[in-house]
Amino acid sequence: MSTQSDLAETGRLEAFSDGVFAIAITLLVLELRSPELEEGERLWPALLHEWPQFAAYLTSFAILGIMWVNHHSMFRQIQRADRGLMFLNLLLLLWATLLPFPTSLFAEHLEDESSNAHVAAAVYSANLTLAAIAFSLIWWYVLRNHLVDHDMSKAEMRKSLIRYSLGTVIYGACIGISFVSAQLTLLLVFLLALYYGFEQVRTRGGTA
């Protein structure tokens, strides 16, 4: 358990995290490229041909946006941060900043008829699963070390941990679905992001 001298305000940690999320979201758009046109080729069909890049970008933008909102909602309930929490937060940011790579990989192979599409989808889903695990670990840690700003009953703790763990289970299931259909995996992840987004608005700061 942390001593008082180990504890610090969460402001610097939140500001650093906000900056990292902003950079990660910005990196996503760098993978979008203007289509190269052959002589006489029309732009509109060429843009439609690039739909995997736009679909993967939109999905990952939504995911990172939800992660940022969820991170903000979580830290509104955390009163103090210690070194353990800082390192767990870095673990979450590791998977957030890595997301542009599997996004690019997924977009590049989404329409492949070979196993490459399934592998790319699995790598993408694994990245999201690891990020969800990091979220769960952060919340478990703050509850265990009494870093929240209000008292919670054991029932409330269990309920909140289950909410945070749901993402791990669902994204983990997407790894298996990846080997059935890469495009279905992308659709499910996008729909999941929409659900979490609407849930955040509905609960005004709930958990994802």
C-alpha positions in Angstrom: 0.0 0.0 0.0 1.3 3.5 -0.9 2.4 5.9 1.9 1.4 9.5 1.9 4.8 10.6 0.6 4.4 8.4 -2.5 1.1 10.0 -3.5 0.7 12.9 -5.9 -2.0 14.8 -7.6 -3.3 13.3 -10.8 -3.1 16.5 -12.8 0.3 15.9 -14.4 -0.5 12.3 -15.2 -3.8 13.3 -16.8 -2.1 16.1 -18.8 0.6 13.8 -20.0 -2.0 11.2 -21.0 -4.1 13.8 -22.9 -1.1 14.7 -24.9 -0.2 11.1 -25.7 -3.8 10.3 -26.8 -3.8 13.4 -29.0 -0.6 12.3 -30.7 -1.9 8.7 -31.2 -5.0 10.1 -32.9 -3.0 12.4 -35.1 -0.7 9.5 -36.2 -3.8 7.6 -37.5 -4.5 10.2 -40.2 -0.9 10.0 -41.5 -1.7 6.6 -42.9 -4.3 8.0 -45.2 -2.9 8.6 -48.7 -4.3 10.4 -51.8 -4.9 7.7 -54.4 -2.6 7.7 -57.4 -4.5 8.0 -60.6 -3.6 6.6 -64.0 -4.0 8.8 -67.0 -7.7 9.2 -67.6 -8.8 7.5 -64.4 -11.5 9.2 -62.4 -11.1 10.2 -58.8 -14.4 9.0 -57.3 -13.9 5.3 -58.1 -10.3 5.6 -56.9 -11.5 7.0 -53.6 -14.1 4.2 -53.2 -11.3 1.7 -53.8 -9.6 3.1 -50.7 -12.5 2.3 -48.4 -10.5 -0.1 -46.2 -8.2 2.7 -45.2 -11.1 5.1 -44.3 -13.0 2.4 -42.5 -10.0 1.4 -40.4 -9.2 5.0 -39.7 -12.7 5.8 -38.6 -12.9 2.8 -36.3 -9.6 3.4 -34.7 -10.3 7.1 -34.2 -13.6 6.1 -32.5 -11.7 3.6 -30.3 -9.0 6.1 -29.3 -11.7 8.7 -28.6 -13.6 6.4 -26.4 -10.4 5.4 -24.6 -9.6 9.0 -23.9 -13.1 9.8 -22.7 -13.1 6.7 -20.5 -9.7 7.6 -19.1 -11.0 11.1 -18.2 -14.1 9.6 -16.6 -11.9 7.1 -14.6 -9.5 9.8 -13.3 -12.4 12.0 -12.2 -12.9 9.3 -9.5 -9.2 9.0 -8.6 -8.0 11.3 -5.8 -4.3 10.5 -5.8 -1.7 8.8 -8.0 1.3 6.7 -6.9 4.1 5.2 -8.8 2.3 1.9 -9.4 -0.6 3.8 -11.0 1.8 5.8 -13.1 3.4 2.7 -14.5 0.0 1.0 -15.2 -1.1 4.2 -17.0 2.0 4.0 -19.1 1.1 0.4 -20.0 -2.3 1.7 -21.2 -0.6 4.5 -23.2 1.7 1.9 -24.8 -1.2 0.1 -26.4 -2.9 3.4 -27.3 0.2 4.7 -29.2 0.7 1.3 -30.9 -2.8 1.3 -32.4 -1.8 3.2 -35.6 0.4 0.3 -36.6 -2.2 -2.5 -36.5 -4.7 -0.1 -38.0 -2.4 0.4 -41.0 -1.8 -3.4 -41.2 -5.5 -4.1 -41.0 -6.4 -1.6 -43.7 -3.7 -2.9 -46.0 -4.9 -6.5 -45.8 -8.6 -6.1 -45.1 -9.6 -7.3 -48.6 -7.0 -10.0 -49.0 -8.4 -13.4 -49.7 -5.4 -15.1 -48.1 -4.8 -15.7 -44.4 -3.1 -12.3 -44.2 -6.4 -10.6 -43.6 -7.2 -12.9 -40.6 -3.7 -12.4 -39.1 -4.0 -8.6 -39.5 -7.5 -8.6 -37.9 -6.2 -10.8 -35.0 -3.2 -8.4 -34.4 -5.6 -5.4 -34.4 -8.0 -7.2 -32.0 -5.1 -8.3 -29.7 -4.0 -4.6 -29.4 -7.5 -3.6 -28.3 -7.6 -6.6 -25.9 -4.3 -5.6 -24.3 -5.6 -2.0 -23.9 -8.8 -3.2 -22.3 -6.7 -5.4 -19.9 -4.6 -2.3 -19.0 -7.8 -0.3 -18.2 -9.0 -3.2 -15.9 -5.6 -3.3 -14.2 -5.7 0.4 -13.5 -9.2 0.2 -11.9 -8.3 -2.9 -9.9 -5.2 -1.1 -8.6 -6.9 2.1 -7.6 -9.6 0.1 -5.7 -7.1 -2.1 -4.0 -5.0 0.8 -2.9 -7.9 3.1 -1.9 -7.0 5.8 -4.4 -10.6 6.6 -5.4 -12.1 9.8 -4.0 -15.1 8.1 -2.4 -15.9 5.0 -0.4 -17.3 2.1 -2.3 -18.9 -1.0 -1.0 -17.6 -4.4 -2.0 -20.6 -4.9 -4.2 -20.0 -1.6 -6.0 -16.3 -2.6 -6.5 -17.2 -5.9 -8.0 -19.8 -4.3 -10.3 -17.3 -1.7 -11.5 -14.6 -4.3 -12.1 -17.0 -6.4 -14.1 -17.8 -3.3 -16.3 -14.2 -2.7 -17.0 -13.6 -6.4 -17.7 -16.3 -6.6 -20.3 -14.1 -4.9 -22.9 -11.4 -7.5 -22.3 -13.8 -10.3 -22.9 -15.4 -8.8 -26.0 -12.2 -7.7 -27.7 -10.7 -11.1 -26.8 -13.6 -12.7 -28.6 -12.9 -10.6 -31.6 -9.5 -12.3 -31.9 -11.3 -15.5 -32.5 -13.8 -13.9 -34.9 -10.8 -12.5 -36.9 -10.1 -16.0 -38.2 -13.6 -16.3 -39.5 -14.0 -12.9 -41.2 -11.7 -9.8 -41.0 -14.4 -7.5 -42.3 -16.8 -8.7 -39.7 -14.2 -8.1 -37.0 -13.8 -4.5 -38.1 -17.6 -4.0 -38.2 -18.0 -5.5 -34.7 -15.3 -3.3 -33.3 -16.8 -0.2 -34.9 -20.3 -1.1 -33.5 -18.7 -1.7 -30.1 -17.1 1.8 -30.2 -20.5 3.3 -31.1 -22.2 1.5 -28.2 -19.6 2.7 -25.7 -19.9 6.2 -27.1 -23.6 6.3 -26.6 -23.2 4.7 -23.2 -20.8 7.4 -22.1 -23.3 10.1 -23.2 -26.2 8.3 -21.6 -24.4 7.9 -18.2 -22.6 11.2 -18.4 -19.2 9.7 -17.6 -19.8 6.0 -17.1 -17.2 3.4 -17.9 -16.3 1.7 -21.2 
